């Protein structure tokens, strides 16, 4: 499936001294760069014959691979989410009824969180199904960003559940009800077993998908809630101290909020198109300084989804470079792939204007030589 995506640019930044490695300035190129996708997992051949341009040596390199692996990961994730949804939804109603009958806030909070678990897993499944749809001319990246949006919704529900439990615990401390310890313990143990099994099913897929990670964090928070329910049931049965119920509910709520924070931060970085944490764009730029390359700028790296990371950049080569431009593009693309990037667009120019001035009319976001290491973790 082919799609067309023009370059996007922001405010202009001038290249700092040191970028022009051979002392040449370059210009005279038209930046109507288009990225052609082949979603069958093949890389595209590079080309540098652009009829209608008023310059020479202008080349674009495109690479797009790894989709078979992506589909495999999504298939595994869907199976894991489906199994977890059956487990959670199957026990959810029993826990709600048990919480009402035993008058346990810890059990009710755990039941409420299990309801949000079922909703989060269902949402993650819907997002995965949409993400499998092919890209179109209007949606050049398909629906892959829905995975990040689903993770954002899951993070928000974690915050809501956590604060709700804190508020309810405050009211319970003012008027502690009698809690049925035995029923609470039985339901808590069963809930703990269900959550352990669901967490085990989701664990391996959570490492590969921020969408599944959101559902996994929900299940883990619910697992902690079940542990609190079991402890409360044991204490109430052995000592009759009902105050343990709201106290442990507060602990559970704080643990839920703690799990919501890192997920929220990760989703934020994806939605604002930050460079993925495992990619060092400065090291990438340095690695691209191969023979013939005189200037590297306009570098953009972002994660569209958990399994789709894109690169676009403008690379100037020495006008006297006598090597094969196609071979140079292939070498540059292989270097970029080595940084775990699977969608690549490279624009190459090697022309000079008569005045000898840099004629690039684009606004460049990143000039990597301004620093040599990451400034954020």
N, C-alpha and C positions, 0 to 999 in steps of 0.2 A: 504494500500500500504506500503510495507516495504522498508526501505533504510538502508544503512550501512554507518556510519560516524565515522572514527577513530579520536582519540584525536589529537589536534594540540597544539604544545608547542613552546615556545620561549626560551629566555636566562634563565640560571639557577639562581635561588635565593635561599639562604638557609633560613630555617625557623628560626625566631628570638627566643630567649629564652622565655619560657612561653607557647609555643604551646604544648609541651609535658606535658599534665595535670597530668598524672599518673607516670611520670618518666620513661616511656617505650620508647624504640626506636623500629622501625619497618622496616621490609624489606622483600625481597624475593617474590615480586609479579611481574607479567607480565602485563604491561599496554597496552594490546591490547583490550581496551574497545570499544564495539560497541553499537550504539544506534539504537534500532529498533522502527520504527514509525508505529503507527496505526492511519491513518488519518480519521477514523470513529469516533474519539472523545473518545476512551476508554483508560483507564490507563492500563499499563502492570503490570502483577504480577512480583514481585521481585524474584530473584533466587540467590542462593549462592553455587550451585553445578557446578563447572567448571572442568570437567574431563580434564586431561592433564596438569594441573597447578602443580607446585612443591611447593605448600603451602596450608594452610588451611584458612578457614574463609574469603575467598575472595568473595565479593558479589557485584552485580550491581543492582541498582534500576532504573527503567525507568518510567517516567510518561509523558503522552501527552494527554491533554484534551482541551476542550473549542472550538472545531472546529465548532460545530453547531452554537454557538454564533458568531464565526468569519464569517461564511457564511451568517448569517442574516445581520450582519453589512455591508458586501460587497454588498448584495442585495439592502439594503437601500441606500448605497453610489452610486451604479450604477443608481438607479432611480433618485436620486437627481442630479447627474451629467448630465444625459440625459435631464432632464427638463431644467436645466440651459443652456445646450448647445443649445437647441432649441430656448430659449429666446434670448441668446446672438447672435447667428448666424442670427436669423431672423431680428434683428435690426441693425446688424453690417453694412450691405451695405447701409442702409438709412443714417447712420451717416457719412460714408465715403463721400457719395454724398453731404450731407449737409455741411460738412466741406469744400469741394472744392467750392461749390457755394457761401458760405458766407465768404470765405477767413479767417476763424477763426482758429488760431493755437490751441487754447484750444479745439475746437471741433475736429480738425484733430488729435491732440494728444490723445484725448479721443477715437476717432475712431480707431487709431492705436493700442491703448491699448486694445480695444474691440476685434480686430483681434487676438492679443496675448491671450486674454481670451479664445476665441473659440478654439485656438490651444492647450492651456493648459488643457482645460476641455476634449478635444478629447484625448489628451495624457493620462490624468488620467484615462479615461474610458478604453483605450487600456491596460494600466498597470493593472487595476483591473481584466480585463478578463484573462490576462495571469496569474495573481496571483492565479486564481481559478484552474489552472491546477495542477494535482497531481504531487507529487515529483517522481523522478526516481532515479535509481542507480547513474547516472551521475550527476544529479542535486538533491541532497538530501534535499534541502529546497525548491524545486520547483522554481517558478518564483517570489516569494514574494518580493525579494529585488528590483524588477522593480518598486514597488511603491515609494521607496526612490529615485531611479534614475529619475522617472518622476517628483517628487517634486524638485529634483536638477535642472532639465531642466527648470521648471517653475520659480525657484528662479533666474536662470541666465537670463531668458527673462525679468523678472522684472527689473533687473539691466540695461539691454540693453535699454528697453523702457524709463526708468528714465533718463539715460544719453542722449538718443536721444532727448528727449523733452528739456532738458537743453541747448543742443547745438543749437537746432532750435529756442528756445526762445532768445538766444543771438543774432542770426541773425535778428530776428524780431524786437528786440529793436533798431538795427541800422537803420532799414527802416520799420516803422510801417505802414501796409496797412490799407485801409478802410475796416471795418468789418460790415457785414449785421446783425445788432443786433436782429431784429425780428425773422428771420429764425434761427439764432443761439439759441435764447431762446426757440423756439418751439422744435427744435431737442434735446436741452439739457434737457428739462423737460421730454420728452418721454424717453430719454436715462436713466435719473435718475430713472424713474418708473421701467424700465426693470431691471436695476441693483439692485434696492431694492428688487424686487421679486426674482431675481437669488440668491442674498446674503441670503435671508430668506430661500430659498430652501436648500442651501448648509450648512447653519450654524450648524445644529445639527450633520451632518456627519463629519464636519471638526474637531470636538473634538476627534473623534475616529480614524482618518486616516490622516497621514502626507501627503498622496497623495491628498486627498480631500482638506486638508488645503492649499496646494499650489494653487489649483484652486480657493479656497475661497479668498485667499489673492489677487489674480488677480482681482476678481470681486469687492472686497472692494476698491482696488486702482482705479478701473474704476468708481466706485460709487463716490469717491471723485472727480474724474475728471469731472463727470457730474454735481456735485455741483458747481465746478469752472466755467463750461460752463454757467450754469444758472445765476450765479452772474455776469459773464462778460456780458452776454446778457442784463441783467437789467441795468447795469451801462452804457453800450454803448447806449442803447435806451434812457435813461434819461439824460445823460450828453454828449454823443458823444465822450467820452474819450477812444480812441482805445488802448491806452497803457495798459489798464487793462488786455487785452488779454494775452500778453506775460508775464506780471507780475504774473498773476494767474497760467499760465502754469508752471512757475518756482516752485510755491508753490505745484502744483500737482506733479511735478517731484520729489521734495524732499519727499513728502509723500509716493510716490511709492518706492523710495529707502529705506525709513524707514521701510516699510513693508517687503522689500526683506531681510533685515539683519537677523531678528530672524528666518525666515524660512531657510535661508542659514545655520545658526548655528545649527539648529535642524537636518537638513539633514546631515551635516558634522558629527555630533555625531553618527548618525545611521550608516553611511557608514564606519566609523573607528571603529565600534563595541564598542562604549563607553557604560558604564552601563547606562540604562535609568534613567532620572532625578528623577522619582518617586520611585526608588528602592535604598535603603540604604544598600549596600553590607556589611558594617561593622555591622549594626544591624542584618542583615541576618545571618552572621557568628556567632554572639553572641547567637542568638536564637537557632542555631544548636548545641550548647554545652549542650546536654542533657545527662542523665545518660548513662554511658558506652562509650561516645565519649572522646577520649584522644587527637586527633589532627585533625584539619581541614585545608586543604590547596588546592592549585591548583583550586581555585574558578574562574569560568568564567561566567559572566552574560552579555548577549547582546540582543538587539532587532533585529530580522531578518526583521520584518515589524511592522506595527502599532498594529497588533493583535497577534504577535508571539514573545514571549520573552523566551529565553532559559537559562538554568542553567546546568553547569557541575562542579563537584567537587570531591575531593578525601578525604574520611573521614576514619580515623583510630579509631578502637575501642579497648578497654581494652582486652588483651588476656584472662583475667579471667572473662570476661562478660558472664554471664550464661543465659541472657535473649534470647528471640526469635529474631534472626537477621532479619527475614522477617518483624516482627512487628516493629523493630527499623527503618528499611528502610521506612516502611509506615508512621511512625511518622515523620521522617525527610522530606519525600516528602510532607506531609501535611503542615509542617512548611514553606517549600519553596513556596508552592502554596499560602499560606497566604500573600506572598509578591508580588502577581500578576504576578507570573511566571507560564507559562502553558506548558513548555517542559523541562523535568527534567531528568538528567542522574547523578546518584550517584555511585561512586565506593567505596566499603568498604573493608578494610583489617584489620586483627587482628593477624598477625604473626610477630615473631621476628627472626632475623638472629642469628646464633650461636655466632657471635662476638658481638651482641648487638648493632650494628650500624644501622642507618637508611639506608635501602637499596633501597629507591625509586630512580629510574634512570631518573625520569622525570624532566623537567624544569618547575618550578612553577612560575607563573606570579604574583599571589596575595597571600600574607600572611596577612589576614585581621587583626590579632591581633597587627600589627605594628601601627594601629591607631584605634580609636573608633568612628570616625565621618567622614563625607564626606569632601573632600578637595576642591571640586568645587560645585557651585550652581546647 
